[in-house]
Amino acid sequence: MKVYSIEQWHDGLLNGTIDVSLYYQQLQKEALFQQKRLNALTTICFQTPPQDLIFNSLLAGVPYVLKDNICTYQIPTTASSRMLKDFIPVYDAHVVQRLKQENACLIGKASMDELSMGSTNMTAITGPVYNPWDTKRIAGGSSGGSASLVASGLVPFALGTDTGDSIRRPAGFCGVIGMKPTWGLISRYGIIPYAASLDAVGVLTRSVQDLSIVLEKIAGYDFHDMTSSRLSIPHYRQNLSLDISNVKVAIIQNIVDILEDDRIKTLFQNCVSLLKKAGATVHNITFSQTYLEAIFPVYQIIANSEATSHHASLDGIKYGFQSQGQNLEEMIVHTRSQGFHPNIQQRFILGSLALKQENQEKMFKKAQKVRRLIVEDIQKILKTYDIVMIPNGDGIAPLIEEAKSQSHTLVDDFLIIANLAGLPSLTLPCGFVDDMPVAVNLMGRCFDEQTVLNCAYTLESMMPYCRQYAKGERNDV
């Protein structure tokens, strides 16, 4: 099956070189093959284009997938959780409404870490998602299904959500582009939440140009979501530019220094050189080590406290999975014990602990205060610099068995700052180590997605990874 970018698809429709009916027949077969290979879909639904499809949008007829915490009318939305395995929404999320207006075609819902709580995509009720570059490795999470399917070439774009690094981490592991935009740029109406003060809807694609197209179509104010911004949305694709001569880039040197793999460090330094060659001003700076070490515990306390509050309603009474008991309390205890993966139960326990009245001052409120200090520090850096660039991680996607015991690192933790501060953050492939993708991360000022996109667009134009996908072996199923 031929793999298209969004613009290639649109051009093919206009000049008549694409037979839409034949393509979707091939796509259905490919979806079944990739599902056997990657286990990345929770639902295959295949909304095919109408016969009288009007090509008045770049997204008309374009197939895509959604992370399975994004509500879809009359299509199951499980958040990869046993608790919601039979949940069928009676409305579409705002982003789904936007894509329907563009005549994009949803072909499936993508697997995820249960309720978005994880970074491996191994806690889904349907089992782990596999990396298309090497199916013995994880895709990353929590938006691992979305990243894996875009990286396989099945669809040109997918939507995910990002609470800590849930789009950018799997994007890096799978060799695609993933962006978490500014908090509030995209409505979260119809999104099953993890942590409301951190959550953002984002996009995964195989090129910066495709990402800018989708971002522009789904961004904007929504009266259903009072946290959504009323700012006008720029023409991101039209404004893409290779001129970054006025851009100032900060490299967090104490992050780069702790990379253990010299090959990843070399690929990162190549990106630094390319930015300089393109005319950007690049300086090495240091981020507070104290704040760096505080990022993860602050995130854990705030995110899991908010998640505990959000999901208190998942008790087996109102809807969802239900286990029986001799009384109401026993029924709820059995339901929540059997309905959630042990990893998710641990997060709820931490959140409940932090929210207990006697602990709030020394845990939840203290975490909020430290969050403010971290945010102030990164905002101070962004007063001088337009972009902060770091490696997207300190290693390639781990083998599934290794991932079960692998812990977070300080390099990974820095990605969380974009969520704590609500900043736009984009991951871009920059090379391969042991035949697996490696990436860099670009973070910018609030609502300055254009500068982030332009820097990524410039880097992409100077490297051979634009529109790459993992072809896969037909005998690895």
C-alpha positions in Angstrom: 0.0 0.0 0.0 1.3 3.4 -0.9 2.0 5.8 2.0 1.0 9.4 1.5 1.5 12.7 3.4 -1.5 14.9 3.8 -0.5 17.2 0.9 0.4 14.2 -1.3 -3.0 12.8 -0.6 -4.8 16.0 -1.4 -2.8 16.5 -4.6 -3.6 13.0 -5.7 -7.3 13.5 -5.2 -7.3 16.8 -7.1 -5.4 15.4 -10.1 -7.2 12.0 -10.1 -4.2 9.8 -9.5 -5.7 8.3 -6.3 -8.6 5.9 -6.5 -10.2 6.5 -3.1 -12.4 3.4 -3.1 -9.4 1.1 -4.0 -7.2 2.9 -1.5 -9.6 2.3 1.4 -10.0 -1.3 0.5 -6.2 -1.7 0.7 -6.2 0.4 3.9 -8.6 -2.0 5.6 -6.3 -5.0 4.8 -3.3 -3.0 6.0 -5.0 -2.0 9.3 -5.7 -5.7 10.0 -2.1 -6.6 9.3 -0.7 -3.8 11.4 -3.1 -4.7 14.2 -1.7 -8.3 14.3 1.8 -6.9 14.2 1.6 -3.9 16.6 -1.6 -4.5 18.7 -2.1 -0.7 18.6 -5.8 -0.5 17.9 -8.6 -0.9 20.5 -11.4 -0.4 17.9 -11.4 -0.5 14.1 -14.3 1.5 12.8 -13.4 2.7 9.2 -15.4 5.8 8.3 -14.8 5.8 4.6 -15.1 8.9 2.4 -18.5 9.5 0.8 -18.8 9.0 -3.0 -19.4 12.8 -3.5 -16.4 13.8 -1.4 -15.6 17.5 -1.9 -11.9 18.3 -1.8 -12.2 21.7 -0.3 -10.0 20.8 2.7 -6.5 19.4 2.9 -7.9 16.8 5.3 -10.8 15.7 3.1 -10.8 11.9 2.9 -7.6 11.7 5.0 -7.6 8.6 7.3 -6.6 9.1 10.9 -6.8 7.5 14.3 -7.6 8.8 17.8 -6.2 8.0 21.1 -8.9 6.0 22.9 -9.5 8.6 25.6 -11.1 11.0 23.0 -14.9 10.6 23.0 -16.5 9.5 19.7 -20.3 9.4 19.2 -21.6 5.8 19.1 -18.0 4.4 18.9 -16.5 2.7 22.0 -14.1 5.0 24.0 -12.4 2.8 26.6 -9.3 4.7 27.7 -7.8 1.2 27.5 -9.4 0.4 30.9 -11.5 -2.5 32.0 -13.6 0.1 33.9 -14.7 1.6 30.6 -14.6 -1.4 28.3 -18.3 -1.0 27.4 -18.5 2.8 27.4 -20.0 4.3 24.2 -20.3 8.1 24.3 -23.4 10.0 23.1 -21.3 12.9 21.8 -18.1 13.7 19.9 -15.1 15.5 21.5 -14.6 19.0 20.1 -11.5 17.9 18.2 -13.6 15.1 16.5 -16.2 17.6 15.6 -13.5 19.8 14.0 -12.1 16.9 12.0 -15.6 15.8 10.8 -16.1 19.3 9.5 -12.9 18.8 7.4 -14.2 15.4 6.1 -11.3 13.5 7.7 -12.0 9.8 8.1 -11.6 8.1 11.4 -10.5 4.5 10.9 -9.8 3.4 14.5 -9.2 4.2 18.1 -5.6 3.8 19.3 -4.4 1.9 22.4 -2.9 3.8 25.3 -1.7 3.3 28.9 -4.8 2.9 31.0 -6.4 6.3 31.6 -3.2 7.8 30.2 -1.3 6.9 33.3 2.0 5.5 32.1 4.9 5.9 29.7 5.2 2.4 28.2 1.8 1.6 26.8 1.9 -1.7 28.7 -1.0 -1.2 31.0 -3.8 -1.3 28.4 -6.5 -3.9 28.8 -5.7 -5.1 25.3 -2.0 -5.7 26.1 1.2 -3.9 25.2 1.7 -1.9 22.0 4.7 -2.8 19.9 7.2 -0.5 18.2 7.0 -0.8 14.4 10.8 -0.5 14.1 11.3 -3.5 16.3 8.3 -5.3 17.6 10.3 -6.7 20.6 10.4 -3.1 21.9 7.8 -0.8 23.4 6.2 2.1 21.6 6.2 4.3 24.7 3.2 5.9 26.2 0.7 6.9 27.1 -0.1 7.7 23.4 1.9 4.7 22.2 -0.9 3.4 19.9 -1.1 6.7 18.1 2.6 6.9 17.6 3.0 3.3 16.5 0.3 3.6 13.8 1.7 6.8 12.4 5.2 5.3 12.4 3.9 2.2 10.6 2.7 4.3 7.7 -0.9 3.3 8.2 -2.2 6.9 8.7 -0.6 10.3 8.1 -1.7 11.6 11.4 -3.1 10.7 14.8 -4.3 12.6 17.8 -3.0 11.9 21.3 -2.9 13.6 24.7 0.1 14.7 26.7 0.1 15.1 30.5 3.8 14.6 31.2 5.5 13.5 28.0 2.7 11.2 26.7 2.9 12.3 23.0 6.6 13.3 22.8 8.1 10.2 24.5 6.4 7.7 22.1 7.0 10.0 19.2 10.7 9.9 19.9 10.7 6.1 20.4 8.8 5.6 17.1 10.6 8.1 14.9 7.7 10.4 14.2 6.9 14.1 15.1 4.8 14.7 18.1 3.7 18.1 19.5 2.1 19.1 22.8 0.8 22.6 22.1 0.2 25.4 24.6 -2.2 24.5 27.4 -5.6 25.9 26.2 -4.8 26.1 22.5 -7.0 23.0 21.8 -10.3 22.3 23.5 -10.3 19.3 25.9 -14.1 18.9 25.7 -14.8 15.2 25.4 -11.4 14.1 26.6 -11.3 11.5 29.4 -8.8 13.4 31.7 -5.7 12.4 33.6 -4.8 15.8 35.3 -6.7 18.9 34.1 -4.0 21.4 34.9 -1.5 19.4 32.8 -3.5 17.7 30.1 -3.2 18.8 26.4 -4.5 17.4 23.2 -1.7 17.1 20.6 -0.8 15.7 17.1 1.5 13.0 15.8 2.6 13.1 12.1 5.6 12.2 9.9 6.4 15.7 8.8 6.3 19.2 10.3 4.1 20.4 7.4 1.5 17.7 8.1 1.5 18.6 11.8 1.0 22.3 11.1 -2.0 21.5 8.9 -3.7 19.4 11.6 -2.9 21.7 14.4 -4.4 24.7 12.7 -7.7 22.8 12.0 -8.3 21.5 15.6 -7.0 24.6 17.6 -9.2 27.4 18.8 -11.8 28.5 21.3 -14.7 26.1 22.3 -17.5 27.4 24.6 -17.7 23.9 26.1 -14.2 24.3 27.5 -13.7 27.5 29.5 -9.9 26.9 29.7 -9.6 27.1 25.9 -8.0 30.3 24.5 -9.9 33.0 22.6 -6.8 34.0 20.7 -7.0 33.8 16.9 -5.2 30.8 15.4 -2.3 31.6 13.0 -2.0 29.9 9.6 0.7 27.6 10.8 1.3 25.8 7.5 1.3 29.0 5.5 3.7 30.7 7.9 6.2 27.9 7.9 9.6 29.4 7.3 13.2 28.2 6.9 14.5 31.6 8.1 15.4 31.3 11.8 18.2 33.9 11.7 16.5 35.9 14.5 15.8 32.9 16.7 17.8 32.4 20.0 18.1 28.8 21.2 19.1 27.7 24.7 20.8 24.3 25.1 20.4 22.9 28.7 24.0 21.7 29.0 23.6 19.9 32.3 20.9 17.8 30.6 23.2 17.0 27.7 26.1 16.2 30.0 24.3 13.3 31.7 23.6 11.4 28.5 25.3 8.1 28.9 25.2 7.1 25.2 27.8 9.1 23.2 26.0 8.2 20.0 22.9 10.0 21.1 25.0 12.9 22.3 26.6 13.1 18.9 23.2 13.2 17.1 22.1 15.9 19.4 25.2 18.0 18.8 24.6 17.6 15.1 21.2 19.3 15.5 23.0 22.1 17.4 25.4 22.5 14.5 22.5 22.5 12.0 20.7 25.3 13.9 23.9 27.4 13.9 24.3 26.7 10.2 20.8 27.9 9.6 21.6 31.2 11.3 20.1 30.7 14.8 22.0 32.0 17.8 22.7 29.1 20.1 24.0 29.3 23.7 24.7 26.7 26.4 23.0 27.4 29.7 22.4 25.5 33.0 19.1 24.7 34.6 18.8 24.5 38.3 19.8 21.0 39.5 17.5 21.4 42.5 14.5 22.1 40.3 15.5 19.4 37.9 15.4 16.8 40.6 12.1 18.2 41.9 10.2 18.0 38.6 9.2 14.3 38.8 8.0 14.2 42.5 6.1 17.5 41.9 4.5 16.0 38.8 3.6 12.7 40.5 1.9 14.4 43.4 -0.1 16.9 41.3 -1.0 14.6 38.4 -2.1 11.7 40.6 -4.0 13.9 43.0 -6.0 15.4 40.2 -6.5 12.0 38.6 -7.8 10.6 41.9 -10.4 13.5 42.0 -11.3 13.1 38.3 -11.9 9.4 38.5 -13.7 9.1 41.8 -16.8 8.6 39.7 -15.5 5.3 38.2 -17.1 3.3 41.0 -19.2 0.8 39.1 -22.5 2.6 40.0 -23.0 5.2 37.4 -21.4 3.3 34.5 -18.6 1.0 33.6 -17.4 -2.3 34.9 -19.0 -3.5 38.1 -18.1 -6.2 40.6 -20.5 -7.5 43.2 -20.3 -7.3 46.9 -22.4 -7.9 50.0 -23.0 -4.1 50.4 -22.4 -0.9 48.6 -19.0 -0.2 50.1 -17.7 -3.7 49.4 -19.0 -3.5 45.8 -17.1 -0.3 45.1 -13.9 -1.7 46.7 -14.2 -4.9 44.6 -15.0 -2.9 41.5 -12.1 -0.5 41.7 -9.7 -3.3 42.8 -10.6 -5.5 39.8 -11.3 -2.7 37.3 -7.9 -1.0 37.4 -4.4 -2.2 36.6 -2.2 -2.4 39.7 0.0 0.5 38.4 -3.1 2.7 38.2 -4.2 1.7 41.7 -0.8 2.8 43.0 -1.3 6.2 41.4 -4.7 6.5 43.0 -3.3 5.6 46.4 -0.6 8.3 46.0 -3.2 10.8 45.0 -5.5 10.0 47.9 -2.6 10.2 50.3 -1.6 13.7 49.0 -5.2 14.9 49.2 -5.9 13.8 52.8 -6.6 16.8 54.8 -3.7 16.2 57.2 -1.2 15.8 54.3 -2.3 18.6 51.9 0.0 21.2 53.3 3.1 19.1 53.2 2.3 17.3 49.9 -0.2 18.7 47.5 0.1 22.4 48.4 3.9 22.1 48.7 4.1 20.5 45.2 2.0 23.4 43.8 4.5 25.9 45.3 7.5 24.1 43.9 5.7 23.9 40.6 5.4 27.7 40.6 9.1 28.1 41.3 10.0 25.7 38.4 7.7 27.5 36.0 9.1 30.9 37.0 12.6 29.6 36.3 11.8 28.3 32.8 9.8 31.5 32.0 12.9 33.5 33.0 15.0 31.5 30.4 12.3 32.1 27.8 12.5 35.9 28.3 16.0 35.7 26.7 15.6 32.7 24.4 12.9 31.7 21.9 13.6 28.0 22.0 14.9 25.6 24.6 16.3 22.4 23.0 17.3 19.2 24.7 17.6 15.5 23.8 14.1 13.8 23.8 15.5 11.0 26.0 18.7 9.3 27.0 18.1 6.0 25.2 16.2 4.1 22.5 12.9 2.4 23.1 13.6 -0.4 25.6 12.8 -4.0 25.1 9.5 -5.0 26.6 11.1 -7.0 29.4 13.4 -4.2 30.2 10.6 -1.6 30.3 8.9 -3.4 33.1 11.6 -2.4 35.5 12.9 0.8 33.9 12.6 4.0 35.9 12.5 7.6 34.8 15.6 9.7 34.2 16.4 13.4 34.6 16.5 13.7 30.8 13.0 12.4 30.6 11.9 14.6 33.5 12.8 17.8 31.7 10.0 17.2 29.2 7.5 17.5 32.0 8.3 21.2 32.4 6.3 21.9 29.2 3.2 20.5 31.1 3.9 22.2 34.4 4.3 25.6 32.5 1.7 24.9 29.8 4.4 25.5 27.0 4.4 24.2 23.4 6.8 21.3 23.0 7.7 19.3 19.9 9.7 16.1 19.4 11.5 15.6 16.1 13.5 12.5 14.9 17.2 13.2 14.4 18.8 9.9 13.7 19.1 6.2 14.6 21.1 4.2 17.2 21.1 0.4 16.9 18.5 0.8 14.1 16.1 2.5 16.4 15.0 6.2 16.2 16.4 9.0 18.4 14.9 12.4 18.7 15.4 16.0 20.0 12.9 18.2 21.7 12.1 21.9 21.1 10.2 23.9 23.6 9.0 27.5 23.1 6.9 30.3 24.7 3.2 30.0 25.3 1.2 30.4 22.1 4.3 30.8 20.0 3.8 27.4 18.3 5.0 29.0 15.0 8.6 29.6 16.2 8.7 26.0 17.5 7.3 24.7 14.2 9.7 26.8 12.1 12.8 25.6 14.0 11.6 22.0 13.6 10.8 22.6 9.9 14.3 24.0 9.4 16.0 21.1 11.2 13.8 18.6 9.3 14.8 20.2 6.0 18.5 19.6 6.8 18.1 15.9 7.9 16.9 12.8 5.9 14.0 11.8 8.3 11.0 13.7 6.9 8.1 11.4 6.2 10.0 8.3 7.3 8.1 5.2 8.4 8.9 1.7 9.5 8.1 -0.6 6.6 8.2 -3.8 8.7 8.7 -7.4 7.7 5.6 -9.2 6.5 6.9 -12.4 8.3 7.2 -10.8 11.7 3.5 -11.4 12.6 
